[in-house]
Amino acid sequence: MKKCSALILALLMALSLAACGGGGDGGAASDAAQDSGGGSVKITIFNSKSEIQSQFEEMAAEYSKATGVGVEVYFSSDTVAAHMATRYASNDPYTLAMVDAKDVYSLGAEHAIDMSGEDWVANTQYAVSVGDQVMGFPVCVEARGVMYNADAIEAITGTPFVPSDYATLDAFKGLLETLVAGGMEAPVGIMKEDWSLAGHFLAETYEEQPDVFAYVDGLYAGTSTVADNEKFNSLMDFFDVMKQYNYAAASPIAAEREVSEQKLAEGEIAFMFGGNWDWSMINAYDYSEHLGMMPVPQNLDDGDNQKLVGGGSKFFFIDSSEYTSDEQRQAAKDFLNWLVFNEDGNKFLTEDCALVPAFSNIAAENLDPLGASVKAYADAGNLIDNYNYLPDDHYSMMGAEMQKYLAGQEDRAALAAAIEQYWASTTPVAR
């Protein structure tokens, strides 16, 4: 990576006073950390995106050399909420923490500073506000849908692959049958992870409701039903088709994500539900040239089969506690401005981390194929908003139910009943 070129920023950092607090060894909950070295000011950064940890570590070292700011980058495999709770309990907060939107809403009032006056606020529509204060800096735009390998598809069909031709489930299933007949024995992969099954796919059955807040409120109250819900059944019909053509259908819970990503990258399979974050794994393999993302095919005519689900994803907030000094907070603000306004900061986001930028001033000509797909849908206004208020245990509890369904250990009626029972027995998340 090139060294940062922000001379003014470097001068500001050099003038900063030595700071105390922050730092720390991260405790048992911290799985990985990278210390960039010494400096008059040291800041800690929590990165909750495992796929870009190595990039963050490299950036931290270069940033420290250019600015004199010591940077420690941490990653934890714990859930974000649990890990942050551990840090707060030990009076050792991060200077900058990358969390989900729901965590900004739940933690911001007590733990985050107001960034409303920062220059970058005017350059994004994805910042998270708590009350009238901007507390969440959007790291990127992410979206999910069906990832595809056009080269693998066209090698069998002999015609250009046009995703919109397969917007209906009937058309999509017909294509899968064509691929099987042409020699691709099983054209689909399904990730077994609970964050994919529950946090992404099942969540889409909420997000695509005509009024997601009314629907979820009804789930809490026990008045919204799932088994007869049109959107739930439409999306589960798609999931059933994916199950039918899954390369790991005989043992779906044993399928490893890395294997599935490789099969898609190299064209052994043609489709897999996922998001543009998957590129960080796909690009490790001998991937085909023409990959992309498309909406989930459905037979409904509500237009959702022309949109991805997504928006701002992962948000930095700056710690407001006595354990972080004003000098550290200023260094954290300077780092965020570097990401938005410095050429090397832009490159770190869009090229090194392959993230779709959440800021209008950041050019993104070199995005990967999945990121380019997401940007095209976002620019056209074809993103369905994420629902940012899932309970913390939704991934694990509903992920286990979705895994049962994927493995054929539970039918759709039992899954629907489990979803209803979960929400009716869960404390509502404030919003």
N, C-alpha and C positions, 0 to 999 in steps of 0.2 A: 504494500500500500504506500502511496506517496505520503510524504510528511505534510502536516497541515501547513497551509500558507497564510493563515490569519495572523499577520504580524501584530496588528493592534491588540488582538486577543492575547497574544503572548506577552505583550508589554503589561496589559492589565493583570495577568496572572503573576508576573514577576513582582508587581507592587503589592500583591496580597500578603497579609500578615499570616504568620504561622498559626495554625488552628489546632484545637484540641478536640477530643471526642471523635464520633463516627467510628470508622475502622473496625477494629476487633477481629477475632478469628472466626466469627460467624456461628460458632457453636456447632452442636451435633447435627442440626438441621441443614447446615450448608454443605452441599455435596461437592461444589467446585468453586474455586476462586482464583483470580489472576491478579497479582499485585504488579502494577506497572513500574513501581520504583518510587524513589524519594521525591520530595517536592515540598515547598513551603506550605502549601495547602494540600490536604488529601481528602478525596471524596470516595464514597462507596456507591456502587451501582448494582442494583439487583436486576438481573436479566431473567425473565420467565419464559423466554423462547429458546428451548434447548438447541434448536437447529442452527442458531447463530451464535452460540457461545464462543466458539473458536474465533469467529470474526471479531467479536467484542474484545476478546483478549488481545488480539493483534492490534486493534484500534487503540486500546487503552495504552499499550506500550508506545505507540507512535504519538498519540496525543500528549502523553506525559513528556516525551522528548521535546516536542514543539512548544509546549506551554509552561512546563515546570510544575504542573499540577499532578500530584500522585493520584492514580486511579486504581481502585480495586473493583473487579467485576466478579459478582457471585451468581451462581445458579443453584437452585435446589429442586430436587425431584418431588418434594412435598407439594401439596396443593398451595396455591398462592396465599389463601386466607390463613392456613395453618402456619405456613412459614413466617408470614408477617407477624402473626400473633406471638410466635416464639421470639422474634427480634424485639418486639415491643416489651415483652415480659422481662427480657434481659437488659432493658434500657440501652439497647444497641441498634437504633434504627439506621436504615440506609439513608444516605444523603438523597439519592435518587432511586425510586423504586418503580419498576415496570410491572404493572398489574393489569387486570381486566377492568372494564368500565364499572362493573358492579362493585369492585373493590374501592374504586375512587368514590363512588356514592356512599359506601359504608364507612370508609376510613377518612375521607377528606376533611370533614368538619373538625375532627379532632387532631389529625396528623399532617395535613397538607397546607402549604402556603397559597395565597392568592396570586395567580400569575396573569391577572387581567390586563396589567399594564405592559406586558411583554410584546415586542414587535411582531413575533410570529403569530400572535392571535388573529391578526387581520388576514393572514394568508391561509387559513384553514376553516372548513365548515365542520370539522370532526372533533374539536376540543370538547372536553367534558366539564360542565359547570355544576357546582353544588350551590344551590341558591343563586345568588347573583355573582359568584366568584368562579373564575376559571381555575380549575385545579388539576385537570388532566391534559397532558401534552400528547397528542396522537402520534404514535410511533409509525404507523403505516395504515394503509387500507388493505383489508383482506376480504376475500369472498369465497364461498364454497358452491359447489355444484358437481357436475360430472366431468372428470378429467378424461381426455381422449387422446389416442394416438392415431392421427389421421393417416400417417404413412402405412401403418399396419392394416387399417380399414381399406384403404384404396388399393393395396396390394392384392386384396381378395375381390373387391367389387369392381375394380377397373374403372371407377368413375370418381371424380372429386368428391370429397366428403364435405357436405354442407350441413352444419349442426342444426340449423333451423328446419331442415327437411325431416328431422326426427324429433320434433317437439312433442308429439303425442306418444303415449306409451305404446299404442298399437304399431306405429311406424318404427319405434325404437326396437320393439321385440322382433319385428320383421327383419330388421337389420342384423340383430343377433343371430337369428336363424340362418340368414345368408352367410354370416361369418363362419358359423359352425359347418354349414354345408361346404364352404370353401376350404375347410381344413383347420380352422382355429377352433380346436376342440372345446375350449371354455373361454369365452371372450371377456370375462369380468373378474375383477378382484374386489374383495370387501375387507376393509380394515376392522379388526376385532376390538380395538381399543375403546374404552368407555367414553373417552373424550370425543371420539369420532361417532360412535353409535348413538350416544345420548346427548352429548354436548353439541353435536352438529346436526346429525340426521334427525333424531327425534325432536330436537329444538325447532327444526324447520316446520314440523307439524303445528307448532304454536305460532311461529313467526308468519306463516302464510294464512292465518285466520283473517277474516275481514276486519276484526277488531281484536288484536292480540291481547290487549289489556283486559277487555271485558271477558275474553275466553279464559285467561289465566285466573282472573278474579273468581270466575265461576268454578274453576277447578279447585281453588282453595275452599270455596263455599260448598262444594259438592253438588253444584247445580249444572255445571258443564259436563256433558257426557262425551266419552271418547269413542266407544265402539260404533256409534252411528254417525260420527262426525265425518262430513264429506271430505274435508282436507286430509284428515288422518288416514282415511281409507285410500284416498288417491295416492298419497305418498307411500303408504305401505304396499299398495299394489306394485309400485315401482320397485320397492325393496324386495318383494317376492320374485320379481323377474330377475333382479340381480342375484338373488339366492339361487335361482334355477340354473343360471349360467356361470356361477362362481367356480373358478378353477380349484378352489379348496372346499368344494361342497361336501366332500366326504368327512372332513375334519376342519370346519371353518374357524373354530376357536384356536386351532394350532397354527393358523397362518401367521407368519411373521410379516410385519409391516415392510421391512427392508426387502424381503423377497417379492412382495406384491409391487412395491415401487419399481424394482428392477424389471419385473415382467412387463409393466406398463411402459417403462422407459424404452425397453428394447423391442417392444412390439409383440411379445408373446401373448399378451392380453390387450384388449382395445379400450376398456373403460374401467373407471374406478371412481367412486364418490370421494371427494376430498376438496382441498383448497389450494390456493396458490403458494402457501407455505410448504407444500410438498416438493416444490422445486429444489429446495435445499438438499433433499435426498435423491431425487431423480437425477440431478446433474452429476452425481457421483458415478453414474453408470454410462454405458455406451448408448446414449439416448438417441432416438430418431429426431429428425429435424422439425417435423411439424406436429407439435403437441398443442393442446389448448384446453379450454374449459367451456362447458355449455350448461344451460339450466337443466334441472331434473325434468325429464319427459313426463307429462301427465295428460290424461284424456279430458281434463276440465278445460273450460273455455274462459277462465278468469284472468288469463294473461300471465300467471305466475310461471308458466313454462317458457317464458321469454326473458326471465330475470334470474340472476344469481342472488344469493342471500349474503349480505355483508355490509361493510362500512368501516369506520375507524376501528382499529384493532390494536390492543395493548396501549397503555397510557402511562407516561411517566408522571409521578408527582414528587415534589420536593418536601422533605421533612421539615416540620415547623417546631420541633421540640427543642428543649434546652440542650439536648445532647448533640445538636448540630449547630455549628457557629454561623454567624452572619457571613463570614468569609467563605465557608463551605457552601452556603446557600447561593452566594454570588457566583462561585465557581460552577455550581450546578446550572444556574441560569445561563452562564456563558457557554456551557457545553450544549445546552438545548439550542441556543442561537447558532452555534457552530454547525449543528446538524442541518438547520434550515437555511442559513445564509452563506455558508462557506462551501466552496466547490468540493473540497475533500470530504466535508461532512455529508454533502449530497451523494457523493460517490460511495461513501460507506453505506448509506441506506439503500441506494438503488442498484449498485453493482456488487459490492462485497456481500451484502446481506440479501440481495435480490428482493427487496421490499418495494411495494407500490407506494409512492409518496403520498402523504396526506396533505401536502402543502402545494398551493397553486403555482408558486414560483419555482418549484423544483422540476427541471426538465427530466424526462424519463425515456430517452430514446433507446437505451440499451437494456430494457427490461427483458426478462426471460419470457418464454412463450405463455406460461400460465399467468404471470403478472401482466403481460400485455393484454390477455383476454379480460382480466379483471378491470384493467384501466379502461378498456373499450366499453364494457358494460357500465362502469361508473360514470364515464364521460357522457354516455347516452341517457343517464338517469334510470338505468335498468338494474338497480340494486334494491332488494327488499331488506329493510332495516333488521339488524340483529336485535334479539330480545336480550337486554343486558341485566336482567334481574332473576336469573335462575338461582335457586337455593344452592348453597355450597356443596351439599351432598347429592345434587341431581346427577352429576356425572357418575358417581359410584353406584348409587341406588338404582337409577334407571339404566345405567350401563349394564349392570348385572342382568336386568330383565331383558334388555335388547340382545344380550349374548345368549340367553336362553332361547329367545325367538330365532336368532340366527342359527343356533345349533339344532333346531327342531324339537326342543324340549318344552316348548310353550306355544300355544296357538294364538291367533290374533285376539280372540275374545279374552283370553287370560292376560295377555299383554295390556290390553285396554283397561281391564279391571285393575291391574297392578299400577298403571299410571294414575287412574282415578284415586286409588287408595293412597298412593304416595302424596299427591297434592293435598288431599283432604286432611292428611295427618301432619302436614308441614306448616311451620310458622311462616306467615307471609313475609316476603322481603320488602322492606320499605322502598318506596320510589317517589 
